[in-house]
Amino acid sequence: MNMSQQFVSDSTGIPRSAISDIERGERRVDSLELKKLARLYRQPVAYFLAEEKDADASEYSLAGLPRALAQLTDGDARTVLEFAEYLTLRRAAEREDQNAEGGSPTA
């Protein structure tokens, strides 16, 4: 986001050396620092807590969803929500069809 470590330090009160250590993964962020960083970067705390999906992971994870949604416009986020609602309704309709046919519903 083109912010220098010194700017982040001055804006949050977190020492510049600590910002450097955090960036290098040599230091953990405590909850108060996390709130300050979230405010500075104008992101929800969940944005920073979302773990990136392992390249080898075979299952889909929703952990990265807050980070992905934070990058969308309001219109795009609304479209994602509408699509999720559509999927929910489609799944419910499929279950009703299976129950009507005497099949066992799937999760």
Summary of the structure (lengths in Angstrom):
residues: 107
radius of gyration: 20.6
end to end distance: 41.2
largest distance: 65.8
contacts: 209
relative contact order: 0.07
helix: 62%
strand: 0%
